[in-house]
Amino acid sequence: MIHHMKNNYSKIFLFGRVVLLALFVLLCLPAVPSHADIFKYVDEDGVIHLTNVPSNPKAKYVLIMKEKRILFSRKINVDSAAYDKIIRRAAGKFNLDVALIKAVIKAESNFNHQAISPKGAKGLMQLMPQTASALNVDDVFHPGDNIFGGARYLRYLLNLYRGDLTLALAAYNAGEGAVAKYNYNVPPYPETQNYVRRVLSFYESYSKS
């Protein structure tokens, strides 16, 4: 019994040292634009794993450090009505609900047309460089180009997932590969799951207004 308790105390002590060491290393890293959530899980052998990509569907992840999410910009513009005309045109062209486009913009950039995420997504609808290139968006900071590009991508995703808005939003955030990897379900990434909930909440709000 005493030996068992000693083993438990040793594991707890070791776990504490591992987590403190990991946090110390992370806090001592130089400030850079890219950050990530840090998750922990313990496998069947009692080994502690730390990762910023919770990709094991069988693991029970615990968030131990939250990413500091920052949007960098040269000019702030948070007027949600400033782009209504462009949004209506894009909605009409790609057969989308105006409220849906506004909800995505709200979640992605809060209507800041010069927003840049730590991962490099840019503009109102936060298009990654490769996505913008595939959509023939020449200037990601141009409100019209960005909104039309993002709307085109949303329509493509909705067609791909046969109108399943939840999957389309998950793919918009995490990528089509991530959705396919998890058997066409929302990936178990907290960021993606929170993103889908936020957009749907904004969508409902804009639909009512």
LUMNU-997198 format. One line per field, with one value per residue: residue number from 1; x, y, z of N, C-alpha, C in turn. Coordinates in Angstrom, 3 decimals. Layout:
seq <- [NUM,...] .
nu <- [X,...] .
nv <- [Y,...] .
nw <- [Z,...] .
cau <- [X,...] .
cav <- [Y,...] .
caw <- [Z,...] .
cu <- [X,...] .
cv <- [Y,...] .
cw <- [Z,...] .
END
This chain:
seq <- [1,2,3,4,5,6,7,8,9,10,11,12,13,14,15,16,17,18,19,20,21,22,23,24,25,26,27,28,29,30,31,32,33,34,35,36,37,38,39,40,41,42,43,44,45,46,47,48,49,50,51,52,53,54,55,56,57,58,59,60,61,62,63,64,65,66,67,68,69,70,71,72,73,74,75,76,77,78,79,80,81,82,83,84,85,86,87,88,89,90,91,92,93,94,95,96,97,98,99,100,101,102,103,104,105,106,107,108,109,110,111,112,113,114,115,116,117,118,119,120,121,122,123,124,125,126,127,128,129,130,131,132,133,134,135,136,137,138,139,140,141,142,143,144,145,146,147,148,149,150,151,152,153,154,155,156,157,158,159,160,161,162,163,164,165,166,167,168,169,170,171,172,173,174,175,176,177,178,179,180,181,182,183,184,185,186,187,188,189,190,191,192,193,194,195,196,197,198,199,200,201,202,203,204,205,206,207,208,209] .
nu <- [0.837,1.892,4.013,2.574,1.357,3.612,4.454,2.337,2.621,5.087,4.506,2.733,4.428,6.341,4.694,3.981,6.470,7.047,4.969,5.401,7.979,7.457,5.729,7.462,9.407,7.821,6.958,9.333,10.029,10.767,8.748,6.586,4.665,3.226,1.315,0.112,-2.448,-1.837,-2.022,-2.607,-2.292,-2.630,-1.269,-2.005,0.090,0.770,2.309,3.004,1.827,2.463,1.086,0.405,-1.368,-4.152,-4.575,-5.178,-7.863,-8.724,-7.660,-7.899,-7.866,-6.500,-6.683,-3.928,-2.597,-3.576,-3.830,-2.668,-4.565,-4.278,-5.105,-3.535,-3.240,-3.197,-4.996,-7.938,-11.210,-14.361,-16.977,-19.878,-21.782,-20.607,-19.888,-22.132,-23.355,-21.525,-21.534,-24.172,-24.152,-22.264,-23.554,-25.791,-24.592,-23.368,-25.342,-25.889,-26.763,-27.097,-26.785,-25.201,-22.705,-21.999,-21.840,-19.616,-17.614,-17.721,-16.868,-14.352,-12.786,-13.904,-14.890,-12.697,-10.923,-8.230,-7.133,-4.819,-4.066,-2.274,-1.485,-1.317,-3.572,-5.663,-7.433,-10.988,-12.453,-10.519,-8.548,-6.274,-3.008,-2.593,-5.192,-6.415,-5.010,-5.866,-8.485,-8.308,-7.936,-6.599,-5.903,-5.945,-6.618,-8.416,-11.694,-13.899,-12.743,-11.883,-14.235,-15.784,-14.109,-14.065,-16.795,-17.143,-15.612,-17.035,-19.429,-18.432,-17.640,-20.089,-21.411,-19.719,-20.140,-22.765,-24.676,-24.433,-24.043,-22.614,-20.399,-19.245,-18.446,-16.641,-14.673,-13.924,-12.563,-10.677,-9.833,-10.338,-9.118,-8.871,-11.522,-12.194,-10.411,-11.489,-13.682,-15.655,-16.775,-17.039,-13.828,-12.018,-10.931,-10.565,-10.497,-11.685,-14.211,-15.254,-15.244,-17.156,-19.474,-19.561,-19.872,-22.345,-23.927,-23.638,-24.746,-27.409,-28.122,-27.717,-29.559,-31.978,-31.933] .
nv <- [-1.205,1.237,1.381,1.597,4.079,5.680,5.380,6.653,9.274,9.835,9.824,11.980,14.030,13.913,14.515,17.146,18.409,18.035,19.489,22.068,22.534,22.502,24.693,26.683,26.681,27.439,29.984,31.327,31.523,33.603,36.450,36.000,36.241,33.874,31.589,28.943,26.777,24.725,21.352,18.590,15.079,11.856,8.750,5.160,3.978,5.756,7.823,11.211,13.450,16.337,18.678,20.796,20.154,18.502,15.574,12.922,10.907,9.239,10.097,11.846,15.029,17.785,21.202,23.183,25.505,28.513,29.806,32.995,35.015,37.199,39.914,41.579,44.836,47.559,49.524,50.178,49.036,48.689,48.798,47.293,47.615,48.735,47.266,46.241,46.533,45.323,42.760,41.967,41.808,39.772,37.689,37.362,36.590,34.134,32.658,32.747,33.306,36.572,37.088,34.940,35.371,37.759,36.802,35.095,36.941,38.521,36.677,36.036,38.419,40.561,42.622,44.096,45.174,45.008,43.063,40.690,37.442,35.476,33.206,33.948,34.418,36.674,39.804,40.616,38.169,36.496,35.046,32.528,32.694,30.701,29.869,32.229,32.627,30.412,31.148,33.259,35.790,38.805,41.003,40.739,42.491,44.187,45.048,44.239,42.281,40.411,39.647,38.593,36.508,34.958,34.343,32.847,30.632,29.663,28.895,26.842,25.004,24.444,23.206,21.020,19.605,19.031,20.951,20.965,23.020,23.144,21.406,22.718,25.136,24.158,23.138,25.506,26.685,24.746,23.312,21.212,18.723,18.098,17.711,15.495,13.665,13.057,11.481,12.972,14.646,17.322,18.371,17.393,19.736,22.254,24.980,24.936,23.825,25.746,27.880,27.148,27.141,29.864,31.211,30.189,31.216,33.986,34.038,33.377,35.614,37.768,37.010,37.442,40.169] .
nw <- [0.000,0.889,-0.876,-3.287,-2.941,-2.911,-5.537,-6.856,-5.868,-6.967,-9.686,-9.818,-9.012,-11.061,-13.260,-12.612,-12.793,-15.512,-16.793,-15.742,-16.731,-19.480,-19.723,-18.853,-20.862,-23.060,-22.282,-22.290,-24.890,-27.732,-28.589,-31.208,-34.269,-34.552,-32.720,-30.560,-29.270,-26.440,-25.705,-23.479,-22.936,-21.387,-22.040,-22.301,-20.977,-19.101,-19.951,-20.497,-22.919,-24.818,-27.018,-29.877,-31.744,-31.612,-32.623,-32.205,-32.151,-30.096,-27.768,-24.633,-24.476,-22.666,-22.285,-21.650,-22.125,-23.531,-26.793,-27.703,-29.388,-32.023,-34.055,-36.531,-37.900,-40.251,-40.368,-38.651,-39.041,-38.137,-38.905,-39.343,-41.287,-43.442,-45.674,-46.794,-49.335,-51.116,-50.017,-50.482,-53.281,-53.686,-52.383,-53.986,-56.409,-55.784,-54.703,-51.873,-48.444,-47.266,-44.547,-43.747,-44.987,-43.703,-41.107,-41.220,-41.851,-39.553,-37.600,-38.574,-39.022,-37.745,-39.303,-40.088,-42.651,-43.184,-41.666,-40.328,-39.584,-37.067,-38.422,-41.024,-42.579,-44.395,-44.635,-44.888,-44.948,-44.183,-45.908,-46.728,-48.243,-50.317,-50.766,-51.585,-53.949,-55.464,-55.774,-57.411,-56.306,-56.359,-54.716,-51.461,-49.489,-50.540,-50.143,-51.830,-53.564,-51.677,-50.302,-52.401,-53.147,-50.763,-50.570,-52.875,-52.183,-49.973,-51.254,-52.877,-50.876,-49.641,-51.744,-52.019,-49.640,-49.869,-49.060,-46.306,-43.804,-41.405,-41.794,-43.954,-42.800,-40.917,-42.614,-43.836,-41.797,-40.807,-42.989,-45.874,-45.840,-43.120,-42.348,-43.910,-42.830,-40.374,-40.946,-42.251,-40.316,-37.906,-37.139,-34.154,-33.017,-30.703,-31.495,-34.063,-33.506,-31.765,-33.530,-35.479,-33.891,-33.163,-35.648,-36.485,-34.458,-34.880,-37.403,-36.925,-35.443,-37.281,-39.189,-37.939,-37.680] .
cau <- [0.000,2.795,4.745,1.641,1.208,4.853,4.439,1.387,3.221,6.171,3.891,2.212,5.581,6.911,3.767,4.111,7.738,6.948,4.111,6.081,9.072,6.883,5.235,8.618,10.001,6.910,6.941,10.636,10.207,10.602,7.418,6.478,3.267,2.538,1.121,-0.738,-2.939,-1.071,-2.882,-1.946,-3.049,-1.835,-1.595,-2.290,1.272,1.019,3.229,2.353,2.117,2.100,1.000,-0.448,-2.270,-4.846,-4.963,-5.514,-9.294,-8.986,-7.053,-8.676,-6.983,-6.771,-6.026,-3.131,-2.161,-4.417,-3.174,-2.975,-5.001,-4.125,-5.293,-2.719,-3.807,-2.668,-6.117,-9.073,-12.531,-15.278,-18.338,-20.466,-22.665,-19.825,-19.717,-23.417,-23.610,-20.666,-22.000,-25.410,-23.779,-21.608,-24.589,-26.600,-23.824,-23.027,-26.527,-25.656,-27.516,-26.332,-26.478,-24.120,-21.442,-21.703,-21.454,-18.243,-16.746,-17.692,-16.041,-12.999,-11.997,-14.687,-15.076,-11.449,-10.536,-6.782,-6.736,-3.889,-4.008,-0.922,-1.155,-1.148,-4.831,-5.746,-8.622,-12.282,-12.840,-9.318,-8.123,-4.868,-2.417,-2.838,-6.622,-6.651,-4.464,-6.764,-9.745,-7.969,-8.051,-5.320,-5.630,-6.751,-7.051,-9.485,-12.930,-14.681,-12.042,-11.842,-15.581,-16.191,-13.309,-14.561,-18.132,-16.945,-15.113,-18.158,-20.330,-17.754,-17.696,-21.483,-21.672,-18.918,-20.759,-24.198,-25.487,-24.207,-23.377,-21.665,-19.174,-18.657,-17.764,-15.495,-13.644,-13.452,-11.623,-9.611,-9.421,-11.097,-8.412,-9.177,-12.891,-12.137,-9.646,-12.368,-14.871,-16.632,-17.349,-16.264,-12.610,-12.045,-10.058,-11.355,-10.619,-12.661,-15.534,-15.702,-15.474,-18.450,-20.528,-19.607,-20.447,-23.774,-24.570,-23.700,-25.668,-28.770,-28.337,-27.875,-30.785,-33.090,-31.876] .
cav <- [0.000,2.391,1.411,2.093,5.521,6.328,5.419,7.699,10.577,10.026,10.184,13.347,14.930,13.929,15.251,18.572,18.910,18.071,20.601,23.325,22.707,22.852,26.070,27.579,26.790,28.189,31.379,31.928,31.675,34.989,36.799,35.921,36.334,32.595,30.966,27.766,26.188,23.556,20.349,17.475,13.872,10.771,7.516,3.984,3.654,6.830,8.804,12.499,14.019,17.735,18.942,21.908,19.598,17.358,14.771,11.548,10.925,8.423,10.712,12.833,16.182,18.843,22.440,23.724,26.859,29.072,30.660,34.423,35.298,38.615,40.357,42.742,45.636,48.909,50.447,49.479,49.388,47.703,49.167,46.086,47.958,49.390,46.409,45.598,46.519,44.284,41.467,41.617,41.414,38.459,36.724,37.109,35.883,32.764,32.048,32.606,34.194,37.742,36.923,33.969,36.044,38.703,36.023,34.631,38.118,38.893,35.714,35.990,39.662,41.619,43.674,44.838,44.706,44.828,42.129,39.613,36.508,34.948,32.145,34.530,34.673,38.118,40.463,40.472,36.770,35.780,34.074,32.157,33.027,29.674,29.879,33.442,32.387,29.477,31.843,34.399,37.051,39.486,41.887,40.213,43.585,44.915,44.470,43.547,41.068,39.453,39.134,37.736,35.288,34.164,33.850,31.779,29.461,29.146,28.195,25.599,24.088,24.023,22.227,19.828,18.873,18.879,21.882,20.851,24.261,22.873,20.872,23.762,26.072,23.447,23.090,26.878,26.987,23.760,22.719,20.045,17.516,17.803,17.177,14.145,12.824,12.636,10.839,14.000,15.257,18.475,17.898,17.613,20.829,23.263,26.205,24.724,23.633,27.066,28.713,26.767,27.642,31.327,31.632,29.864,32.170,35.259,33.832,33.493,37.013,38.606,36.609,38.087,41.621] .
caw <- [0.000,0.960,-2.148,-4.301,-2.721,-3.333,-7.001,-7.257,-5.596,-7.931,-10.973,-9.711,-8.984,-12.407,-14.117,-12.314,-13.341,-16.982,-17.193,-15.417,-17.680,-20.782,-19.644,-18.757,-22.207,-23.914,-21.869,-22.576,-26.329,-28.161,-29.104,-32.660,-34.653,-34.576,-31.426,-30.670,-28.042,-26.024,-25.101,-22.804,-22.646,-20.809,-22.754,-21.471,-20.192,-18.152,-20.526,-20.755,-24.237,-25.029,-28.454,-30.311,-32.761,-31.020,-33.781,-31.830,-31.798,-28.920,-26.586,-23.893,-24.377,-21.700,-22.689,-20.544,-22.458,-24.572,-27.775,-27.690,-30.750,-32.316,-35.427,-36.804,-38.982,-40.444,-40.194,-38.055,-39.555,-37.562,-39.275,-39.918,-42.406,-44.488,-46.847,-47.097,-50.784,-51.701,-49.514,-51.206,-54.647,-53.616,-52.004,-55.171,-57.426,-55.384,-54.098,-50.446,-47.577,-46.834,-43.123,-43.608,-45.326,-42.623,-39.928,-41.424,-41.731,-38.136,-36.876,-39.097,-38.940,-37.099,-40.298,-40.300,-43.987,-43.276,-40.609,-40.643,-38.459,-36.828,-39.382,-42.350,-43.281,-44.569,-45.136,-44.225,-44.801,-43.743,-46.902,-46.739,-49.552,-51.336,-51.071,-52.368,-55.288,-56.150,-56.044,-58.274,-55.564,-56.532,-53.583,-50.351,-48.623,-51.218,-49.608,-52.848,-53.997,-50.579,-50.037,-53.517,-53.047,-49.643,-50.908,-53.860,-51.458,-49.195,-52.171,-53.242,-49.742,-49.476,-52.807,-51.725,-48.532,-50.171,-48.301,-44.862,-43.411,-40.324,-42.384,-44.786,-41.904,-40.346,-43.646,-44.040,-40.722,-40.605,-44.253,-46.334,-45.430,-41.717,-42.307,-44.468,-41.901,-39.284,-41.521,-42.610,-39.127,-37.469,-36.463,-32.694,-32.633,-29.991,-32.280,-35.134,-32.915,-31.294,-34.717,-36.060,-33.000,-33.234,-36.927,-36.470,-33.553,-35.598,-38.523,-36.380,-35.034,-38.471,-39.873,-37.246,-37.863] .
cu <- [0.870,3.572,3.869,1.467,2.455,4.906,3.519,1.973,4.343,5.627,3.374,3.347,6.193,6.030,3.905,5.372,7.681,6.137,4.781,7.224,8.561,6.406,6.385,9.246,9.141,6.915,8.253,10.898,10.031,9.231,7.447,5.013,2.511,2.503,0.252,-1.230,-2.093,-1.995,-2.044,-2.886,-2.090,-2.247,-1.762,-1.119,1.621,1.975,2.460,2.795,1.633,2.119,0.171,-1.415,-2.955,-5.420,-5.340,-6.968,-9.620,-8.463,-8.001,-7.778,-7.462,-5.993,-5.258,-2.560,-2.949,-3.613,-3.605,-3.297,-4.995,-4.426,-4.488,-3.359,-3.109,-3.755,-7.326,-10.375,-13.512,-16.733,-18.967,-21.374,-21.900,-19.760,-21.016,-23.679,-22.805,-21.156,-23.259,-25.095,-23.157,-22.629,-25.455,-25.858,-23.602,-24.161,-26.310,-26.546,-26.609,-25.891,-25.326,-22.771,-21.043,-21.243,-20.016,-17.272,-16.607,-16.757,-14.584,-12.192,-12.677,-14.773,-13.868,-10.844,-9.029,-6.259,-5.786,-3.803,-2.573,-0.506,-1.041,-2.405,-5.076,-7.128,-9.883,-12.666,-11.641,-8.919,-6.636,-4.308,-2.728,-4.306,-6.962,-6.162,-5.370,-8.072,-9.546,-8.230,-6.694,-4.934,-6.522,-7.248,-8.117,-10.813,-13.734,-14.042,-12.096,-13.207,-16.039,-15.401,-13.796,-15.927,-18.047,-16.498,-16.212,-19.124,-19.733,-17.872,-19.115,-21.879,-20.961,-19.577,-22.284,-25.090,-25.321,-23.378,-22.327,-20.338,-18.471,-17.878,-16.529,-14.345,-13.079,-12.391,-10.422,-9.099,-10.215,-10.453,-8.738,-10.572,-12.912,-11.444,-10.519,-13.734,-16.014,-17.486,-16.521,-15.030,-12.634,-11.055,-10.903,-11.551,-11.698,-14.071,-16.102,-16.037,-16.846,-19.597,-20.669,-20.265,-21.943,-24.543,-24.710,-24.716,-27.117,-29.093,-28.573,-29.149,-32.000,-33.108,-32.043] .
cv <- [1.252,2.528,1.975,3.607,6.263,6.456,6.510,9.083,10.877,10.455,11.610,14.348,15.070,14.712,16.753,19.158,19.025,19.269,21.932,23.592,23.134,24.296,27.055,27.788,27.651,29.669,32.085,32.084,33.123,35.224,36.803,35.942,35.023,31.983,29.736,27.363,24.954,22.609,19.231,16.266,12.806,9.470,6.353,3.595,4.734,7.896,10.070,13.035,15.467,18.011,20.182,21.452,18.363,16.436,13.334,11.494,10.130,9.062,11.721,14.030,17.157,20.073,22.993,25.102,27.361,29.982,32.107,34.846,36.803,38.862,41.635,43.533,46.974,49.944,49.675,49.976,48.329,48.063,47.993,46.371,48.526,48.582,45.735,45.487,45.423,42.900,41.025,41.162,40.026,37.372,36.366,36.288,34.422,32.066,31.724,33.578,35.347,37.580,35.952,34.616,37.007,37.953,35.538,35.799,38.535,37.981,35.768,37.258,40.783,42.859,44.602,44.353,44.548,43.910,41.066,38.710,36.048,33.884,32.659,34.722,36.180,38.580,40.121,39.024,35.867,34.649,33.802,32.413,32.000,29.622,31.082,33.263,31.475,30.135,33.061,35.745,37.732,40.319,41.460,41.318,44.467,44.287,43.676,42.242,39.999,38.826,38.205,36.424,34.381,33.568,32.712,30.489,28.832,28.351,26.864,24.568,23.581,23.002,20.911,18.965,18.839,19.716,21.812,22.051,24.021,22.358,21.911,24.750,25.428,23.402,24.479,27.219,26.041,23.133,21.477,18.743,17.112,17.203,15.744,13.183,12.271,12.182,11.823,14.416,16.489,17.965,18.227,18.671,21.881,24.539,26.066,24.571,24.956,27.984,28.414,27.300,29.156,31.797,31.354,30.818,33.538,35.186,34.000,34.948,37.922,38.260,37.295,39.585,42.011] .
cw <- [0.000,-0.334,-3.255,-4.184,-3.164,-4.846,-7.503,-7.044,-6.583,-9.278,-10.942,-9.751,-10.372,-13.361,-13.899,-12.897,-14.855,-17.437,-16.922,-16.378,-19.041,-20.796,-19.594,-20.124,-23.118,-23.572,-22.200,-24.063,-26.725,-28.736,-30.618,-33.008,-34.563,-33.180,-31.618,-29.303,-27.722,-25.260,-24.477,-22.790,-22.129,-21.487,-21.773,-20.578,-19.175,-18.660,-20.884,-22.113,-24.288,-26.524,-28.725,-31.400,-32.177,-32.085,-33.451,-31.364,-30.539,-27.636,-25.952,-23.606,-23.308,-22.136,-21.495,-20.849,-23.653,-25.486,-27.601,-29.110,-30.987,-33.788,-35.609,-37.944,-39.066,-40.221,-39.680,-38.654,-39.063,-37.848,-40.004,-41.113,-43.601,-45.781,-47.276,-48.595,-51.465,-51.291,-50.248,-52.621,-54.653,-53.279,-53.201,-56.209,-57.070,-54.624,-52.617,-49.681,-47.152,-45.384,-42.901,-43.903,-44.214,-41.372,-40.028,-41.270,-40.274,-37.356,-37.298,-38.804,-38.181,-37.988,-40.422,-41.614,-44.159,-42.175,-41.148,-39.417,-38.244,-37.827,-40.816,-43.148,-43.300,-45.021,-44.380,-43.960,-44.552,-44.688,-46.760,-48.133,-50.632,-51.739,-51.941,-53.801,-56.096,-56.541,-56.946,-57.597,-55.612,-55.317,-52.413,-49.418,-49.282,-50.779,-50.626,-53.274,-52.916,-50.328,-51.154,-53.496,-51.937,-49.918,-51.920,-53.170,-50.608,-50.077,-52.587,-52.122,-49.497,-50.539,-52.506,-50.666,-48.640,-49.253,-46.795,-44.394,-42.332,-40.869,-43.244,-43.927,-41.270,-41.342,-43.926,-42.999,-40.695,-41.895,-44.596,-45.877,-44.008,-41.587,-42.825,-43.510,-40.785,-39.806,-41.744,-41.412,-38.787,-36.734,-34.974,-32.237,-31.912,-30.795,-33.347,-34.582,-32.393,-32.465,-35.318,-35.205,-33.093,-34.519,-36.951,-35.561,-34.218,-36.742,-38.042,-36.020,-36.238,-39.236,-39.250,-37.501,-39.329] .
END
